[in-house]
Structure formats: C-alpha cells, structure tokens
C-alpha cells in the first residue's frame, strides 16, 4: 500500500521576553545657595592679593548599575503535531521500521483523528507488520478510516469483506465500498469492481459496465486495467473491436511492468500487428518477460532462438528456455522433436543451463 501518511510530535519552542533596561538620569545636582555677605566697618587699604583659583566642580555621581532582568517563568507547552503531509509514518514503513510506523500512526490516529494513520494501522494489523496479525482490529481501523472518507481504507476493507477476513463474507458491503472508493478516484477499486461485473457472480454480469470501469482505471494509469481493456478491444467485448487501441493499451501496460502485457505487446511487435514491425524490440521484450518467469514468453523466446527468427540462432539458449517453460507447464511438441535431434553434448549443455536457471529462482 502504496498510501500511507506519516506523523510527528514536536514541542513548541519558548520565546524569552527581554527585560527593559533601567534608565538613570545623568544630570548633575543643582549648585548649593550661599548666604548673603555681612557688612563690615571700613578698613585700611592693603596691597592687592592674588585671587584664589576657583575650586574644581564636584564630580557627577556614577549612574546606578542596570538591574539584570528576570526571565519570565514559561508554562510547559502542550504537545502539537507537525503537518500531516510530512511522511514520517510512511517513511518508517518504507524502510521496514514497522514498529516505529505503528507507534507513530497510533499517536496521530488517537490525537489527530488522521484517517491515513488509521489506514496504516489497518494494513499493519492485516499483514502482521511490527505487530501480531489481527484481522478484527485491521477491519476496525479500516472502518474508522473509511468512515472518515479515506478511499484506500474503503478498498482494503472491501477486499477483506470479499475474502471473509475480520468478519463474515459480505459481498453487498464490499460492492458499496468499492463503488465509493472508485467514485473518489481509486483506480484499484474501479478495476476490481469491473471484475465483479465481468464474472457475474457477485453482481449481474454487465460487460459494458465492466469496460467503462476498466477505462476509468486504465486512464488513471492502472496497468492491470490497461491490459484487461486491451483484451476487450482486441476481442470486441463490451467495446467495438479496435486492434490499434488494443496495442496502444498493451504498450502502456508493458511500460508499467505488466508481464502479460509485455508478452502480448512483444508478439504484436514481432508480427507488426497494430504497430510497425520491430523484431529486435520484440525479442528484447520476450527476454525480459522470460526472466520474470512467464512460461509463454519462455516458449516464444525458445522458438525464435532455436530457429534463428529475427535473431542469431542459439540452440543451447533456446532449448534451455524450452525446458524451463515445459517445467512450468508450457510444453511444445515441435520443440521436443527438434531437441531430440541435438547431439548428446548440446542436449546436456541445454539441460545444465536450465537446471542452473531453475535453481537460481
């Protein structure tokens, strides 16, 4: 579940208020007043005496020391949460730190009511990641998240209801959940709802409705829906037959890594059906799909290598893939017959190469 949102708890910082510096006046004190002089009897004149130097003015008092401000006592702040878009929970989940993801998700689910955290808890309980598996608790967390509008939780709970995990099988509830999730733009929900309309067991079969839902999911980039819709266009089921559209969808799904689409698109490229012929690109795709253990790709690759069709002939490599495909249940009588004509030495080389591949899987 590529849909998980993370959580973080941080303490708010404290801002210290600066105390104001005390101000002291530096103006000197006023001069002292002198008493009026007494009148005396006239005396004989004497020689003038040099005037005394005036006394130095009194020094100004030193200013009082500035008092050190007392910082205010801050109250302990209440914990707050970071932006839920910071993917701490999902980051821990991606790194395999499931217990950490669980603890972070619990905190955010309980204190913030975050539906993404609830969905994460549902997945962790469902898949026994960092916690003991508990389908009932998984379903409960999915339910809470779904009620809060999370489309991924709706889809996950629908799949649990279809499988009877965390409660009895409830197809009616599953269909409602899938429809709600698809309406919110979840391509996986649209794809799975399309399959229910196609099989005609849970819902009355409706191929056209199935094709409509597949188109919604395919347009959203879901490779499984792109491959399924390609087969609809290829065969004309629920839509007009259109080979060109089918091949374009196969190409898109192939680029997204859908192995079945890689095989079908490789065959289209090899034959030039709905797309320009390109044998080199076709064989490269067949090799890729063969290495991803597609028996059909292994069989087709064996054929082109054994016969040198569009590539240099390589019978040892070709018969290696024939043996591997046959082990997976994709036999080929024509290749069996051709292999019988190999020299014992070459046959042993092909068998040894096949054993190495099968042992390395």
C-alpha positions as CSV (number, residue, x, y, z in Angstrom):
1,X,0.0,0.0,0.0
2,X,1.4,2.5,-1.7
3,X,-1.0,5.4,0.6
4,X,0.2,5.9,3.9
5,X,0.6,9.3,5.7
6,X,3.0,10.0,8.5
7,X,3.1,11.7,11.8
8,X,5.4,13.7,14.1
9,X,5.2,15.1,17.5
10,X,7.3,18.2,18.3
11,X,7.4,20.6,21.3
12,X,6.8,24.3,20.6
13,X,9.8,26.5,21.2
14,X,9.9,29.0,24.1
15,X,10.4,32.7,23.4
16,X,12.1,34.5,26.2
17,X,10.9,38.1,26.7
18,X,13.8,40.6,27.2
19,X,13.5,42.7,30.3
20,X,13.7,46.5,29.8
21,X,17.0,48.2,30.8
22,X,16.5,50.6,33.8
23,X,17.2,54.3,32.9
24,X,19.2,56.6,35.3
25,X,19.4,60.4,35.0
26,X,22.9,61.7,34.4
27,X,22.0,65.4,35.1
28,X,24.4,66.9,37.8
29,X,22.8,68.1,41.1
30,X,21.9,71.8,41.4
31,X,24.5,74.2,42.8
32,X,24.3,75.0,46.6
33,X,23.0,78.5,47.5
34,X,25.4,80.8,49.5
35,X,24.3,83.1,52.4
36,X,24.3,87.0,51.9
37,X,27.7,88.6,53.0
38,X,27.8,90.6,56.3
39,X,28.5,94.4,56.3
40,X,31.9,95.3,57.9
41,X,33.5,98.6,59.0
42,X,35.8,100.1,56.5
43,X,39.4,99.0,56.9
44,X,42.7,100.3,55.7
45,X,43.6,99.5,52.2
46,X,46.1,96.8,51.8
47,X,48.1,95.6,48.8
48,X,46.0,93.5,46.5
49,X,46.2,89.8,47.0
50,X,46.1,87.3,44.1
51,X,42.7,85.8,43.7
52,X,42.4,82.2,44.7
53,X,41.7,79.6,41.9
54,X,38.1,78.5,41.9
55,X,37.5,75.1,43.3
56,X,37.0,72.3,40.9
57,X,33.4,71.5,40.3
58,X,32.0,68.5,42.2
59,X,32.2,65.2,40.2
60,X,28.9,63.9,38.9
61,X,27.7,60.8,40.7
62,X,28.1,57.4,39.0
63,X,24.9,56.0,37.5
64,X,23.3,53.2,39.3
65,X,24.0,49.7,37.9
66,X,21.5,48.4,35.4
67,X,19.5,45.6,37.1
68,X,19.6,42.2,35.3
69,X,16.1,41.4,34.0
70,X,14.5,38.3,35.5
71,X,13.3,35.9,32.7
72,X,9.6,35.1,32.9
73,X,8.7,31.6,34.0
74,X,7.3,29.8,30.9
75,X,4.5,27.3,31.3
76,X,5.1,23.9,29.8
77,X,3.6,24.0,26.3
78,X,1.0,21.4,25.2
79,X,2.3,19.0,22.5
80,X,1.3,19.8,18.9
81,X,1.6,17.8,15.7
82,X,3.5,18.6,12.6
83,X,1.9,19.0,9.2
84,X,0.4,15.5,8.4
85,X,1.9,15.8,4.9
86,X,5.3,15.1,6.4
87,X,5.5,11.4,5.6
88,X,7.2,10.2,8.8
89,X,4.9,7.2,9.2
90,X,5.2,6.1,5.6
91,X,8.9,6.8,5.6
92,X,9.3,4.4,8.5
93,X,7.1,1.9,6.7
94,X,9.2,2.1,3.5
95,X,12.4,1.5,5.5
96,X,10.9,-1.6,7.1
97,X,10.6,0.1,10.5
98,X,7.1,-1.3,11.1
99,X,7.1,-0.9,14.9
100,X,8.1,2.7,14.6
101,X,5.4,3.3,11.9
102,X,2.9,1.6,14.2
103,X,3.7,3.8,17.2
104,X,3.7,7.0,15.1
105,X,0.4,6.0,13.5
106,X,-1.3,5.2,16.8
107,X,-0.3,8.7,18.2
108,X,-1.6,10.5,15.1
109,X,-4.8,8.4,14.9
110,X,-5.7,9.0,18.6
111,X,-4.8,12.6,18.9
112,X,-5.4,14.0,15.4
113,X,-8.0,11.6,14.1
114,X,-5.9,11.2,10.9
115,X,-7.6,8.7,8.6
116,X,-4.3,8.0,6.7
117,X,-2.8,6.9,10.0
118,X,-5.8,4.7,10.7
119,X,-5.4,3.1,7.3
120,X,-1.8,2.4,8.0
121,X,-2.7,0.7,11.3
122,X,-5.2,-1.4,9.4
123,X,-2.5,-2.6,7.0
124,X,0.0,-3.3,9.7
125,X,-2.5,-5.4,11.6
126,X,-3.7,-7.2,8.5
127,X,-0.2,-8.1,7.3
128,X,1.4,-8.7,10.7
129,X,4.0,-5.9,10.2
130,X,5.5,-4.8,13.5
131,X,2.5,-6.2,15.4
132,X,0.8,-9.5,15.7
133,X,-1.7,-10.2,12.9
134,X,-5.3,-9.3,14.0
135,X,-7.9,-9.2,11.2
136,X,-10.6,-7.9,13.5
137,X,-8.5,-4.9,14.6
138,X,-7.4,-4.3,11.0
139,X,-11.1,-4.2,9.8
140,X,-11.9,-1.9,12.7
141,X,-9.2,0.6,11.8
142,X,-10.1,0.4,8.1
143,X,-13.7,1.0,9.0
144,X,-12.8,4.2,11.0
145,X,-10.7,5.5,8.1
146,X,-13.4,4.6,5.6
147,X,-16.0,6.5,7.6
148,X,-13.6,9.4,7.6
149,X,-13.5,9.3,3.8
150,X,-10.2,7.6,3.0
151,X,-10.6,5.8,-0.3
152,X,-7.7,3.4,0.3
153,X,-9.3,2.2,3.5
154,X,-12.6,1.7,1.6
155,X,-10.8,-0.5,-0.9
156,X,-8.9,-2.5,1.7
157,X,-12.0,-3.2,3.8
158,X,-13.9,-4.2,0.7
159,X,-11.3,-6.8,-0.2
160,X,-11.4,-8.1,3.4
161,X,-15.2,-8.4,3.2
162,X,-14.9,-10.4,-0.1
163,X,-12.3,-12.7,1.5
164,X,-14.2,-13.1,4.8
165,X,-11.3,-11.8,6.9
166,X,-12.0,-9.9,10.1
167,X,-15.7,-10.9,9.7
168,X,-18.1,-12.9,7.6
169,X,-18.1,-12.6,3.8
170,X,-20.2,-9.6,2.9
171,X,-20.4,-9.1,-0.9
172,X,-23.0,-6.4,-0.7
173,X,-20.9,-4.2,1.6
174,X,-17.8,-4.9,-0.5
175,X,-19.6,-3.7,-3.6
176,X,-20.7,-0.5,-1.9
177,X,-17.2,0.2,-0.5
178,X,-15.6,-0.4,-4.0
179,X,-18.1,1.9,-5.6
180,X,-17.4,4.6,-3.1
181,X,-13.7,4.2,-3.4
182,X,-13.9,4.2,-7.2
183,X,-16.0,7.3,-7.1
184,X,-13.3,9.1,-5.2
185,X,-10.8,8.2,-8.0
186,X,-9.2,5.0,-6.7
187,X,-8.2,3.0,-9.9
188,X,-7.7,-0.2,-8.0
189,X,-11.3,-0.1,-6.7
190,X,-12.6,0.7,-10.3
191,X,-10.6,-2.3,-11.6
192,X,-11.8,-4.8,-9.0
193,X,-15.4,-3.6,-9.4
194,X,-15.1,-4.1,-13.1
195,X,-14.0,-7.7,-12.5
196,X,-17.1,-8.3,-10.3
197,X,-19.3,-7.0,-13.2
198,X,-17.4,-9.3,-15.5
199,X,-17.6,-12.6,-13.6
200,X,-21.4,-12.2,-13.0
201,X,-21.4,-13.9,-9.5
202,X,-21.3,-11.1,-7.0
203,X,-23.1,-8.7,-9.4
204,X,-25.2,-9.4,-12.5
205,X,-22.8,-9.7,-15.5
206,X,-22.5,-6.5,-17.4
207,X,-19.6,-6.4,-19.8
208,X,-20.3,-2.8,-20.9
209,X,-20.2,-1.6,-17.3
210,X,-17.1,-3.6,-16.8
211,X,-15.5,-1.9,-19.8
212,X,-16.5,1.5,-18.5
213,X,-14.8,0.9,-15.2
214,X,-11.8,-0.6,-16.8
215,X,-11.4,2.6,-18.9
216,X,-11.6,4.7,-15.8
217,X,-8.8,2.7,-14.1
218,X,-6.8,2.5,-17.3
219,X,-6.9,6.3,-17.8
220,X,-5.6,6.6,-14.3
221,X,-2.6,4.5,-15.2
222,X,-3.5,1.2,-13.7
223,X,-1.5,-1.4,-15.7
224,X,-3.8,-4.3,-14.9
225,X,-6.8,-2.4,-16.2
226,X,-4.9,-1.3,-19.3
227,X,-4.1,-4.9,-20.1
228,X,-7.7,-6.1,-19.4
229,X,-9.2,-3.3,-21.5
230,X,-6.7,-4.2,-24.3
231,X,-8.1,-7.7,-24.5
232,X,-11.6,-6.2,-24.6
233,X,-10.7,-4.1,-27.7
234,X,-8.8,-7.0,-29.2
235,X,-11.8,-9.3,-29.0
236,X,-14.6,-6.7,-29.2
237,X,-16.1,-7.4,-25.7
238,X,-18.2,-4.5,-24.4
239,X,-16.5,-2.2,-26.8
240,X,-16.1,-2.0,-30.6
241,X,-13.2,-4.2,-31.8
242,X,-10.1,-2.0,-32.3
243,X,-6.7,-3.6,-32.7
244,X,-4.9,-0.2,-32.8
245,X,-6.4,0.8,-29.4
246,X,-5.6,-2.6,-28.0
247,X,-2.0,-2.4,-28.9
248,X,-1.6,1.1,-27.5
249,X,-3.0,-0.1,-24.2
250,X,-0.7,-3.1,-24.3
251,X,2.2,-0.8,-24.8
252,X,1.2,1.4,-21.9
253,X,0.8,-1.6,-19.6
254,X,4.1,-3.1,-20.8
255,X,5.9,0.1,-20.0
256,X,4.4,0.0,-16.5
257,X,5.8,-3.5,-16.0
258,X,2.8,-5.8,-16.6
259,X,4.3,-9.1,-17.6
260,X,1.3,-10.4,-19.6
261,X,1.2,-7.1,-21.5
262,X,4.9,-7.4,-22.3
263,X,4.3,-10.8,-23.9
264,X,1.3,-9.6,-25.9
265,X,3.0,-6.4,-27.0
266,X,6.1,-8.3,-28.0
267,X,4.1,-10.6,-30.2
268,X,2.3,-7.6,-31.8
269,X,5.7,-6.0,-32.4
270,X,7.1,-9.2,-33.9
271,X,4.2,-9.7,-36.2
272,X,3.6,-6.0,-37.0
273,X,0.0,-6.1,-35.8
274,X,-1.4,-2.7,-34.9
275,X,2.1,-1.3,-34.7
276,X,5.2,-1.1,-37.0
277,X,7.1,-4.4,-37.1
278,X,10.2,-4.5,-34.9
279,X,11.6,-7.9,-34.3
280,X,14.6,-6.7,-32.3
281,X,12.4,-4.9,-29.8
282,X,10.1,-7.8,-29.7
283,X,12.8,-10.3,-28.8
284,X,14.1,-7.9,-26.1
285,X,10.7,-7.8,-24.5
286,X,10.4,-11.6,-24.7
287,X,13.7,-11.9,-22.9
288,X,12.5,-9.5,-20.2
289,X,9.3,-11.4,-19.7
290,X,11.0,-14.8,-19.8
291,X,13.3,-13.7,-17.0
292,X,10.2,-12.7,-15.0
293,X,9.1,-16.3,-15.2
294,X,6.4,-16.0,-17.9
295,X,6.1,-19.5,-19.4
296,X,4.5,-18.1,-22.6
297,X,7.4,-15.7,-23.1
298,X,9.9,-18.5,-22.4
299,X,8.2,-20.7,-25.0
300,X,8.1,-17.9,-27.7
301,X,11.7,-17.0,-26.9
302,X,12.8,-20.6,-27.3
303,X,11.1,-20.7,-30.7
304,X,12.9,-17.7,-32.1
305,X,16.3,-18.7,-30.7
306,X,16.1,-22.3,-31.9
307,X,15.0,-21.2,-35.4
308,X,17.0,-18.0,-35.6
309,X,13.9,-15.9,-36.3
310,X,14.9,-12.3,-36.2
311,X,17.9,-13.0,-34.0
312,X,21.1,-15.1,-34.4
313,X,20.4,-18.8,-33.9
314,X,21.3,-20.1,-30.4
315,X,20.0,-23.6,-29.9
316,X,21.6,-24.1,-26.4
317,X,19.9,-21.0,-25.1
318,X,16.7,-21.7,-26.9
319,X,16.3,-25.2,-25.6
320,X,17.2,-24.0,-22.1
321,X,14.1,-21.8,-22.2
322,X,12.1,-24.6,-23.7
323,X,13.0,-26.9,-20.8
324,X,12.2,-24.1,-18.3
325,X,8.8,-23.4,-19.9
326,X,8.0,-27.1,-20.0
327,X,8.7,-27.4,-16.3
328,X,6.2,-24.6,-15.7
329,X,3.6,-26.5,-17.8
330,X,4.1,-24.8,-21.2
331,X,5.1,-27.8,-23.3
332,X,5.8,-27.7,-27.1
333,X,5.8,-30.9,-29.1
334,X,7.6,-29.2,-32.0
335,X,10.5,-28.1,-29.8
336,X,10.6,-31.6,-28.2
337,X,11.1,-33.1,-31.6
338,X,13.8,-30.6,-32.5
339,X,15.6,-31.2,-29.2
340,X,15.7,-34.9,-30.0
341,X,17.9,-34.1,-32.9
342,X,20.5,-32.4,-30.8
343,X,23.8,-34.0,-30.2
344,X,24.1,-35.6,-26.7
345,X,26.7,-32.9,-25.8
346,X,24.5,-30.0,-26.8
347,X,21.5,-31.5,-25.1
348,X,23.5,-31.9,-21.9
349,X,24.5,-28.2,-22.1
350,X,20.9,-27.1,-22.6
351,X,19.7,-29.2,-19.7
352,X,22.6,-28.0,-17.4
353,X,21.7,-24.3,-18.3
354,X,18.0,-25.0,-17.5
355,X,18.9,-26.5,-14.1
356,X,21.1,-23.5,-13.2
357,X,18.2,-21.1,-14.1
358,X,15.6,-23.1,-12.1
359,X,18.0,-23.5,-9.2
360,X,18.6,-19.8,-9.1
361,X,15.0,-18.8,-8.8
